[in-house]
Amino acid sequence: MENQYTYYTPDQDDQNQNGQGGYQYQPQDEKPPKKKTSHWVKAVCFGLAFGVAASAAFQTSNLVGGKVFGTSGSKTKEVATVNSAKITTSSDSSSTSSDISKVASNVMPSVVSITNLSVQQVQNFFGGVQEQESKSVGSGIIISQTDSELLIATNNHVVESNKTLTVSFVDNKSVEAQVKGTDSSRDLAVIAVKLSDIKDSTLNKIKVATLADSEKVQVGETAIAIGNALGYGQSVTTGIVSATGRTLDGVSGKLIQTDAAINPGNSGGALLNAKGEVIGINTAKVATDAVEGMGYAIPISSASDVIKNLMNQKTKTKVAEGKQGYLGIEGVDVTSDSSQMYNMPTGVYVSNVISGGGAKNAGITKGCVITELEGTTVDSMSALKEELQYYKVGEKVKVTIQVPNSNGSYKERTVKVTLGKSTQ
């Protein structure tokens, strides 16, 4: 699921160094050979000389003080011992709460753990391809609640290719979730949980997160990350905002950079300010031996429009594989690099249109680039197939295409395609 910007990097341990020094007395009538004296030895000698002078001054002041106050030459008095002395300890054994602990306590009910059980195609020993179940973990942020659903924002890569999605709340109670909408180009997704599936005891403990204006985030301010690190449950890491306006290959839009530790499972979790407001959705971390403390989050303000669009889509339920609809095209990915090189829109380039299929009947031709399906951004064949698994044979879907003009430019069109049955 990860690209070269992955979601973890082991931290390096600090190393300690110790040093030793000494001082040796030399008789005055002997002249030792001259040696070069290091700076730290000079400092030690100077400190010793200063200590001797200070000691002499202190002794002199004691003598003068004794004469003035009549204590000079007095005998030492014995001090009587008693058995009533006590050590005073605090009656409150709890430690003092820090600001970060208060933020974590307030925000944890708004963060969830997500488990994605998916089916991956892997090559076997004999060169064939077989399906294998795979489990991955991530995080999410409760962003809204309707009359029937709890809506959770996360990363697209946390939920993609899922067979089932499970959400675990702050009280460790788990329920199944469904995809509301995804945007692979922004690596954003919204999933939904039916309120009827959540126990009242859990509903009383969870809450909707408060979102900040990430445009006001300043470099150097406190950054707190909460997420399901390594699948162990919610954990908290802290740092600062290292930079804003960063870019990463494979993720469109500007990002917030932070040195708060972001590990596998933190993806989709919350990056907070010191007030406990969400400033970003954790999405990636540079993981190489030469790099430390470079994590990235999608600014919540720039993501809000996409999230609003996704959360208002119809909740999607997967259709059984034999009943899934097909467009009737063969396509090739137009990546961001290919887009710049060939001056084409990012999406799926239609390399062939199957005769009698829904795409041909709707007027889609070879050379068009598919960019959206039912309002969801499509930037690859895998993303297109991911969306199509929610629609049945015979259903009509809106497909947004970019049609090439004779001058090399593209014109956007939206067509309705009646999905057909797979010919494979």
N, C-alpha and C positions, 0 to 999 in steps of 0.2 A: 504494500500500500504506500510505501514511502518512496520519494524520489531522492535526489542527491541531498536535499535539505530534509533530513530526517528528524526524529523527535527525541533525540537523546544524545548525550556525550558524557562519558564518565569524568568525574572531577579528579584533579591531581591532588595528592597529599602534600601538605607543607613539609619542608625539611628544616631541621634545627642545626645550628652550628655552635660549638663550645670552644673557648680559648683559655689559656692559662698564662700567668705572668709571675714574676718574682722580683725580689730586691736583695742585693748582696752588699754587706758593709765592707769598705776598703780602708785600711789604716792610712792616716794623713801623711806619714813620713815615707810612704812608698809611692812611687809614681808608675802606675800601670800604663801599659801601652794604650794610646788613644784609639778608641773605637767609635764607629758611627752609631749614634744612638737613635733608635726609631722614635717616631712621634709618640707612640703610646707609652714607651718607657719614660720619655720626658714628662708626659702627663702624670705618670705614676709618681715620679720623683718630686714633681711640683706639688702633687697632692699630699705626699708624705711630709714635705717641708712645711706646707701650709698647716697640716695637722699638728706638727710639733709646735709651731708658733702659736696656733690657736689653743693648744693644751696649756702652754706656758701662760698665755693671757688669762685663761680660765682659772688656773691655779692662783695667779696674782689677784684676780678679782675675789676669789674665795678668801684669801688672806686679808685683803682690805675689808671685805664684808664682815669677816670674823671680828676684826678690831672695832669696827663701827658698831656692830650689834652685840658685841660681848659674847660671841659664840666660839672665839678662837681658843683652842686647847681644851674644850669641854669634852667630857667623857661620853662615850656612846651609851645611850639608855637602852635597856632591854624592853622589847615590846611584848606585852601580854597577848596570848592567843585566846580566841573565843570560838565556840562551836556554833554560833548563830549566823555566820556569814552564808549568803545564798547567791546563786546566779539567777538573774531575772531573764525569763524567756517569754516570747509572745504566746498569748493564749490562742491566737489564730494561726493554725498550721498551714493555711492555704497561701500560695505564693501570690505576689502582686501581679495583676493582669496587665499585660502590655497593650498598646494600641493595636498591634497586629493581631493579638489573640482575640481582641474584641471584634475586629473586622472579620476574622475567620469564623467566629461563633455566629455572627449575624448573617454572613453570606453563605455558609455551607448548606443551609436548607434550600438555597436557590440553585445549587450545583448538583448534577446527577452523574452517575456512572452508566456507560453504554457498552453493552456486549453485542458484537456483531458475529453471528454464526453464518458463514457464507460457504459457497461451493466454488472451489478453484479447479481449473484444469491444469494438470501437471503431466509431464512426460514420464512414462514408465521406463523400465530397464530395456524393453524391446523396441523403444522408439515410438510407441503408440502414445495416445493421450487418454488419460482417465480423470474422472472427477474425484475430488477429495475435499472433505469438509475441513474448514479452517475457522478458527476463532480468534477475533481481535477485540481490543478494548479501546475505549475512548471516553470522552466526557461531554457534557452538555450543560446549557444554561436555561433555566425556566424563564421564559420571556413574556408569557401571556397565558391567560385562562379564559376560555369561553364557557358557554352554558353546558357544553358537553365534553370539551377536551382541554387537556393541559398541553401547551405548545412549548417545545424545547428547541433552541438553536444549537447547532454544532457544525463540524466540518463535513463537507461532502465525502472526503476520503474515510471518515469514520463509519459511514453508513452504506457506502457503495457496495454493490454485488452481494447485498445481504439476502440471506434466506429467511432469517428471523432476527429481530432486534429486541433486546431486553434492556429496560431502564431500571436502575436501582437508586432509590432515594436515600436521604440522609439517615433514615432509620433502618437501612439495609433491606427494606421491603422491595421486591422486584415485580414488574409487570411488563407485558409485551407492548411494543410500540409499532406504529406504522409511519411510513414516510409521507410527509405533507408535500414537500417540494425540495428540489436540489438545484444547485448551480455549480457545475463542475469547474467553470472558468474562474469563479471567485472562491472556490473550495468552501461553499456554504451549503447548509441544509437545514430544514426544519422538520422535526418529527412530532407526532402527536400520540398522546396516551388518553384513552377514554377515562373520564372521571368515574364512570361506573365501575371501572376495574381497580380503582384505588380505594383502599380502606379509609374510613373516616379518621382513624388514628394517624395515618400517614398524611392525609390532607391537612390536619391540624398542625403538622410539624414543618411542612414545606411552604415556600413562599416565592413570589415572583421577584426576580432581580431588578435592581434599580440601575438604569443605564445613564452613563455620563455623556458629556459632550467631548468626544475624543479630539476634537479640533483644538481644544484648550490645553491638551497634555503638553507638559514642558519636559525637556531633557533634564535628567537628574532627580526628578521627583520619584517618590516611592512607588514601586510596582509589586503587587502581590498576586501570585498565581495559585489557583486552586483547581485540582483535577484528580482524576483516577490514575495516578502514576503507577505504572507496572501492573495495573489491575488489582492493587492491594486495597483500593478504596480511596476516599478523598484524603489528600495531603496538601500541605501549604508550603510554598517556597517564596522567598522575598528577594528583592533586588531593587534596581532603579530602572527608569526609562533611559536606555542608552542612546537612542536616536529615534527620529520619526522620519516618515517619508521614504523608507527603504523599499527596494524592489527585489524580488526573487524570481528566478526562472520557473515557469509553470504556474505562477500565481499572479493574476492581474490585479492591479491596484497597488497603492502604497501601504506599507506595513509599519508597525511599531516594533522597534528592536529593544529587547530587555536582556539583562543578565540574570534574571530570576530563573532558577533551574526548571527546565521543561523536559520531561522524560516521556517515554512511551506510555500512552494512556492519558496524557495531559491534553492531547489534541481535542479541540472543541470546548475546552474548559474556559474559565474566566480569568482575565487579567484585570486586576482592580487597582484603583487609586487608594490613597490613604483614608478616604471617606467610605470605602467599601462599595464604590460604584463601579460598574463594569466599563472599562475603557477599551477592551479588545477581546477577541476570541483567539486563544492560542492555537497556532496552526503548524509551526515548523521550528526546527532547530538545526543549525549547522553542526554536523557530527564528523569531525576529522581529528586526528591526533594533534594537529597544530592549532586547533581552535577551541576556545573555552568561552562560555557565557554569551553565546549569540543565539538567542531565541527570538521568535517573531510572532506577532499577533495581528489579526485583521482589525483595524480601528472600527469600533462599534458604530460610529457616526456614518462612515462611508458604507458600512454593511447594512444599515437600517432599511434603506429602500429595497434592497434585494430581499432581506428577511421579511419585510411587510408583504411583498409580492408572494413569497413562498408560503407564508403562514395563512394567506387567504385563498390558497388553492384547495381543491377538493382532496381530502385524505385518500391516499392510494392504497388499494389492496391488490396484491399480486394475483395474477390469473394463472391457472394451471398451465404448464408448459404446452400441452397439446392444444390449448384453446387460445393461446396468445396470437395477436394479430401481427402482420408483417407489412412493411411498406412496399416491398417489391423492387428494391434497388441493391446495387453493389456499390460500396463506397470506400474512400481512402481518407485517412485523417489529414486535415490541414492544421498543422501545429502553428504555434506562434512564430517559429523560425521560418517555416514554409510560407506563412502568410506574408512576412516581410520580404522574403526572397522573390516570391512570384506575384506580389501585390494582389493577394486573394484574401477574402474574409476567413477567419478562423471557423472551422466547423467540419462537416463531412462533404467531401467532394464526390459527386455522383459520377462514378466511372462507367456505370451501365444501368439501364432501366429494363426490368424484366417485362416482357410482353404479357399483356393481360393483367398485370398487377395494379394495385391501387395507385401507386405513384404515377404510372404512365397515364392512367385514366384521368388523373387530376392535373396533368399537364407538366409534370416534372420531367426535365430532359437531362441528357448527359451534359456535364459541364456546370450544372447548378451546384451551389453549396448550401447544404441544410444547416441552419444555425439555431433553430428552436423547434421544439415539439410541445404543443399545448402551453406555450409561455415559458417553458423551461429551457435554459441555454444548453445547446448541444455542441461540444467541441471535439468529439471523436466518435468512432463507430461504437466503442464500448459504452459511451454515454448515451448514444441513441438506442442501443439494445436495452440498456438499463431502464430507460423510460418506456419503451414499448412493452415491457413485461407487465405493465399495469392495464393494458387495453386488450379487449377481446377481438376475435375475428368478426368482421362486420361493423365494428364501431367506427365512427367518423372522428378524426383528429385534425387539429389545425397544425399545419407544418409551415414554418417560415423558411423561405429559400432566398438566396441571392442569385439573381439571374445575370449572366455576363452580357455586356453590351459589346458592340463592334469596336468601340474605342478602348476596350480593356477595363472599363469600370463595371460596377455591378449595381443592379437595381433590386430593391427588396420587394418580395411578394409573399402573401400568405394564402395558401391553398388548403382546401379540405380534402383529406384522403380517406377513402373507405378501406380499412385494413383488410387484407386478404389472408389466406392460409399459406403456411410455409410450403414450398415445393421440395424441400430437402427431405 
